[in-house]
Amino acid sequence: MSTGRSVAGAGIRDWAIAVCVAATLLVAGLSGDHPATDLDLLGYVLLAAGGLVLAWRRRAPIAVLAVTGLCAVGYQAIGFDVAAVAYLFAVYAAVRAGHRAITIAVSVAMLATLPLAALAAPQDWPVREAFEQARGALELAWLIAAGAAGEALRQAERRADEAERTREETARRRANEERLHIARELHDSLTHQISIIKVQAEVAVHLARKRGEQVPAALLAIREAGREATRELRATLEALRDDDKNPPRGLDHVPELVERARATGLDAKLTIEGERPDVPVAVDRTAYRIVQESLTNITRHAAAATASVRIDYHPDALAIRVDDDGRATPATPPVPGVGLLGMHERVTALGGRLRAEPRGEGGFTVDAELPVGPTS
């Protein structure tokens, strides 16, 4: 909303400046000495048009430069001794927009054309000779001043943009450093302790079974919790250490996920349809995470025997569907966990859609569609 207000404010300022310049030119034309001809009305129209067209100087600086120049040549050829104020504003705007070469070329043409316009003025104009003598030096000085002002402001804005980019890069670098610091702290403080718990539980279960004793349920729960904690901690550390310097895992690694799921005893199948387009990195990575999270949930919680992963490439979208035949039913929908919420956030951030719900015939489905437009 603040951006919309700033754009509206800039538009109002542009129109205010344009109206003021047009009024100034008209007042100068009405109060100045000029021969009375049948073209006086055209001269006033050119004076007003040369000022009002400045309202579009931000959107079309080159077009405004050309129009103001033609208006100045026109009303001076008719006999109006009025400075080309509107053209100076147009020069400033064009240089500020970065069109220096075009502005110089048009201005040189203006300086060459204005003396010809003066020669075309009526011969009985009393100030014609003095005007012709002073015109060149004054107009050149004002053109240089207007161009220099536009270039100075353009350079100032460029430096401000570079400073902003530098601040963003510094903040991003500090965030990466903080992530790595947290990863090191987690690794040093938790990994060793969790590994000890996991190993001790595994040894205790093994010894109990070796002796033919019944393994306490609490001990089995400790062992499973240790395994789960190890997996979760490893995933967390990988996410924290991901500083975007290494190539992210994406669609090319989906077959590895399916093979890993098969290794757990799940009958997993992968189907890929369509010709793969150029997929943006964010979409590529999100697609991998969707399949990864879906298969992880299936192997851990679904009690499923089979699962299918289908990837369809379309010209403007990537469709992903993961189905299983687990115990989920529409009557007992699962409570969304952190994984599903994370998938929703990733897909929504990319402008896609995600549907994750039990299937009517039993089991669970994750259906996502991600845009892969050429400008993404």
C-alpha positions in Angstrom: 0.0 0.0 0.0 2.9 2.4 0.7 4.2 1.7 -2.8 0.8 2.6 -4.3 0.7 5.8 -2.3 4.2 6.8 -3.4 3.3 6.1 -7.1 0.1 8.2 -6.7 2.0 11.0 -5.0 4.6 11.0 -7.8 1.9 11.2 -10.4 0.3 14.2 -8.6 3.6 16.0 -8.4 4.3 15.4 -12.0 0.9 16.9 -13.0 1.4 19.8 -10.7 4.8 20.6 -12.2 3.4 20.2 -15.7 0.5 22.5 -15.1 2.8 25.1 -13.5 5.3 25.0 -16.4 2.4 25.3 -18.9 1.0 28.2 -17.0 4.4 29.9 -16.9 4.9 29.5 -20.7 1.4 30.8 -21.4 2.0 33.9 -19.2 5.3 34.5 -20.8 3.7 34.2 -24.2 0.9 36.5 -23.4 3.1 39.2 -21.8 6.0 39.1 -24.2 6.5 41.0 -27.4 5.6 39.0 -30.5 4.1 39.9 -33.9 0.4 39.4 -34.3 -0.3 36.7 -36.9 -3.0 34.2 -37.7 -0.9 31.6 -36.0 -1.1 33.1 -32.5 -3.7 30.5 -31.4 -1.4 27.7 -32.5 1.5 29.3 -30.6 -0.5 29.3 -27.4 -1.5 25.6 -28.0 2.1 24.7 -28.4 3.1 26.6 -25.3 0.5 24.8 -23.2 1.2 21.4 -24.8 4.9 21.7 -24.2 4.3 22.1 -20.5 1.5 19.6 -20.0 3.3 16.8 -21.7 5.8 16.9 -18.8 3.3 14.9 -16.8 4.5 11.8 -18.7 8.2 12.4 -18.3 8.7 9.5 -15.9 6.9 6.9 -18.1 8.1 8.1 -21.5 11.1 10.4 -21.1 12.3 10.2 -24.7 8.9 10.8 -26.2 8.4 13.8 -23.8 11.9 15.1 -24.8 10.9 15.0 -28.5 7.5 16.6 -28.0 8.8 19.4 -25.9 11.5 20.1 -28.4 9.1 20.2 -31.3 6.7 22.5 -29.3 9.6 24.8 -28.6 10.7 25.0 -32.2 7.1 25.5 -33.3 6.1 28.4 -31.0 9.5 30.2 -31.5 9.1 29.9 -35.3 5.7 31.5 -34.9 7.3 34.4 -33.1 6.9 33.8 -29.4 10.1 34.9 -27.6 9.7 32.3 -24.8 12.5 30.2 -23.3 12.3 26.4 -23.9 11.6 25.8 -20.2 9.6 22.6 -20.8 12.5 21.2 -22.9 14.9 21.8 -20.0 12.7 19.8 -17.7 12.5 17.0 -20.3 16.3 17.0 -20.6 16.6 16.6 -16.9 14.1 13.7 -16.8 15.7 11.9 -19.8 19.3 12.1 -18.4 18.0 11.0 -14.9 16.4 8.0 -16.6 19.8 7.1 -18.1 19.2 8.2 -21.7 22.3 10.4 -22.0 23.3 9.6 -25.6 19.8 10.1 -27.0 19.4 13.3 -25.0 22.7 14.7 -26.3 21.7 13.9 -29.9 18.3 15.5 -29.6 19.7 18.5 -27.9 22.3 19.0 -30.6 19.5 18.9 -33.1 17.5 21.4 -31.1 20.4 23.8 -31.0 20.8 23.5 -34.7 17.1 23.9 -35.4 16.2 26.9 -33.1 18.3 29.4 -35.2 16.4 28.2 -38.2 13.1 28.7 -36.3 14.2 32.3 -35.5 14.9 33.0 -39.1 11.4 31.7 -39.9 9.9 34.3 -37.5 8.2 37.4 -39.0 10.7 40.0 -40.1 9.0 42.8 -38.3 9.7 41.3 -34.9 11.6 44.2 -33.0 13.7 42.0 -30.8 14.6 39.4 -33.5 18.2 40.4 -34.0 19.2 40.6 -30.3 17.3 37.4 -29.7 19.3 35.6 -32.4 22.6 36.8 -30.9 21.9 35.7 -27.4 20.0 32.5 -28.0 22.9 30.1 -28.6 25.0 30.8 -25.6 22.1 30.9 -23.2 20.4 27.8 -24.4 23.6 25.8 -24.4 24.3 26.9 -20.8 20.8 25.9 -19.6 20.9 22.6 -21.4 24.2 21.7 -19.8 22.9 22.7 -16.4 19.7 20.6 -16.8 21.7 17.6 -18.1 24.2 17.9 -15.3 21.4 18.0 -12.7 19.8 14.9 -14.1 23.1 13.0 -14.2 23.9 14.0 -10.6 20.6 12.7 -9.3 20.9 9.6 -11.4 24.3 8.8 -9.9 23.0 9.6 -6.4 20.1 7.1 -6.9 22.5 4.5 -8.3 24.7 4.8 -5.2 21.7 4.6 -3.0 20.6 1.4 -4.8 24.1 -0.1 -4.4 24.2 0.8 -0.7 20.8 -0.9 -0.3 22.1 -4.0 -2.1 25.2 -4.0 0.0 23.1 -3.9 3.2 20.9 -6.8 1.9 24.0 -8.9 1.1 25.5 -8.1 4.5 22.3 -9.1 6.2 22.1 -12.3 4.2 25.7 -13.2 4.9 25.2 -12.6 8.6 22.1 -14.8 8.6 24.1 -17.6 6.9 26.8 -17.2 9.5 24.2 -17.4 12.3 22.7 -20.5 10.8 26.1 -22.2 10.6 26.8 -21.1 14.2 23.5 -22.6 15.4 24.2 -25.8 13.4 27.6 -26.1 15.1 26.1 -25.5 18.5 23.4 -28.1 17.9 25.9 -30.6 16.6 28.3 -30.1 19.6 25.7 -30.1 22.3 23.0 -32.6 21.1 24.4 -35.0 18.5 26.9 -36.7 20.9 24.3 -37.1 23.7 21.6 -38.4 21.4 24.0 -40.8 19.8 24.9 -42.2 23.3 21.3 -42.6 24.2 20.5 -44.4 20.9 23.6 -46.7 21.2 22.8 -47.6 24.8 19.2 -48.4 24.0 20.2 -50.6 21.1 22.7 -52.5 23.2 20.2 -53.0 26.0 17.5 -54.3 23.6 20.1 -56.6 21.9 21.3 -58.1 25.3 17.8 -58.6 26.5 16.8 -60.5 23.4 20.0 -62.5 23.5 19.3 -63.6 27.0 15.7 -64.6 26.0 14.2 -61.9 28.3 11.2 -59.8 27.4 12.2 -56.4 26.3 10.4 -53.7 28.3 8.1 -51.4 26.3 9.8 -48.4 27.8 13.2 -49.5 26.4 11.8 -50.1 23.0 10.2 -46.6 23.1 13.6 -45.1 24.1 15.3 -46.8 21.2 12.7 -45.6 18.7 12.8 -42.1 20.1 16.6 -42.1 19.8 16.4 -43.2 16.1 13.7 -40.6 15.4 15.6 -37.8 17.2 18.8 -38.7 15.2 17.0 -38.5 11.9 15.3 -35.2 12.8 18.5 -33.6 14.1 20.3 -34.7 11.0 17.6 -33.1 8.8 17.7 -29.9 10.9 21.5 -29.6 10.7 21.4 -30.1 6.9 18.8 -27.3 6.6 20.8 -25.0 8.8 24.0 -25.6 6.9 22.4 -25.0 3.6 23.8 -21.6 2.6 22.8 -21.9 -1.1 26.5 -22.3 -2.1 26.1 -26.0 -2.8 23.7 -27.1 -5.6 20.3 -27.9 -3.9 18.7 -31.2 -4.2 15.9 -31.2 -6.7 13.9 -33.3 -9.2 17.0 -35.1 -10.4 17.2 -36.7 -6.9 13.6 -37.9 -6.7 14.5 -41.4 -8.0 16.9 -41.7 -5.0 14.0 -40.9 -2.7 11.9 -43.6 -4.2 14.7 -46.1 -4.0 15.3 -45.3 -0.4 11.5 -45.8 0.3 11.7 -49.2 -1.4 14.6 -50.1 0.8 12.3 -49.8 3.8 9.9 -52.4 2.4 7.5 -50.0 0.8 6.4 -50.9 -2.8 7.1 -47.4 -4.2 6.6 -46.6 -7.9 7.7 -43.5 -9.8 6.0 -42.2 -13.0 7.2 -39.2 -15.0 5.2 -37.8 -17.8 5.8 -34.9 -20.2 8.9 -33.0 -21.4 10.7 -31.3 -18.6 10.9 -27.5 -19.1 13.4 -25.1 -17.5 12.4 -25.3 -13.9 13.3 -22.5 -11.5 15.6 -23.5 -8.7 13.0 -22.7 -6.0 10.4 -24.9 -7.8 12.9 -27.6 -8.3 13.8 -27.7 -4.7 10.2 -27.5 -3.5 9.2 -30.4 -5.7 11.9 -32.5 -4.1 10.8 -31.5 -0.6 7.2 -32.4 -1.3 8.1 -35.9 -2.5 10.6 -36.3 0.4 8.1 -35.3 3.1 5.4 -37.3 1.5 7.4 -40.5 1.4 8.8 -39.9 4.9 5.3 -39.6 6.3 4.2 -42.8 4.4 7.1 -44.9 5.8 6.7 -43.6 9.3 3.0 -43.1 10.0 0.8 -44.5 7.2 1.3 -48.3 7.6 1.1 -48.5 3.8 2.1 -51.3 1.6 2.3 -49.4 -1.7 3.0 -45.8 -2.7 3.0 -44.0 -6.1 4.8 -40.8 -7.1 3.7 -39.2 -10.3 5.3 -36.1 -11.8 3.7 -34.4 -14.8 5.6 -31.7 -16.7 3.4 -29.1 -18.4 4.5 -26.0 -20.3 3.5 -23.7 -17.5 3.2 -25.9 -14.4 4.7 -28.9 -12.6 2.2 -31.3 -11.1 3.2 -33.7 -8.3 1.0 -36.4 -6.8 1.9 -38.9 -4.1 -0.6 -41.6 -3.1 -0.5 -44.4 -0.6 -2.8 -47.2 0.5 -2.3 -46.6 4.2 -4.7 -46.5 7.1 -6.0 -42.9 6.6 -9.7 -42.6 5.8 -12.0 -39.6 5.2 -13.7 -40.5 8.5 -10.4 -40.1 10.5 -8.4 -37.4 8.8 -4.9 -37.0 10.3 -3.9 -33.9 12.2 -1.5 -31.8 9.9 2.0 -31.9 11.3 5.0 -29.6 10.8 5.8 -31.4 7.5 2.4 -30.8 5.9 2.4 -27.2 7.1 5.9 -26.7 5.7 4.7 -28.0 2.3 1.8 -25.7 2.3 4.0 -22.7 3.1 6.5 -23.6 0.4 3.9 -24.1 -2.3 1.9 -21.0 -1.4 5.1 -18.8 -1.4 5.6 -19.9 -5.1 2.0 -19.1 -6.1 1.0 -22.8 -6.4 -1.6 -25.0 -4.8 -1.5 -28.0 -2.5 -4.1 -30.6 -1.6 -3.2 -33.1 1.2 -6.1 -35.3 2.4 -7.3 -38.9 2.8 -8.5 -40.7 -0.3 -12.0 -42.0 -0.6 -10.8 -45.5 -1.2 -8.4 -45.3 1.7 -4.9 -44.0 2.1 -3.6 -40.5 1.7 -2.9 -38.3 -1.3 -0.6 -35.2 -1.7 -1.4 -33.3 -4.8 0.6 -30.2 -5.7 0.9 -27.9 -8.7 3.8 -25.4 -9.0 4.0 -22.7 -11.7 7.1 -22.8 -13.9 6.6 -19.8 -16.1 9.5 -18.5 -18.1 9.8 -15.4 -15.9 9.8 -17.3 -12.6 
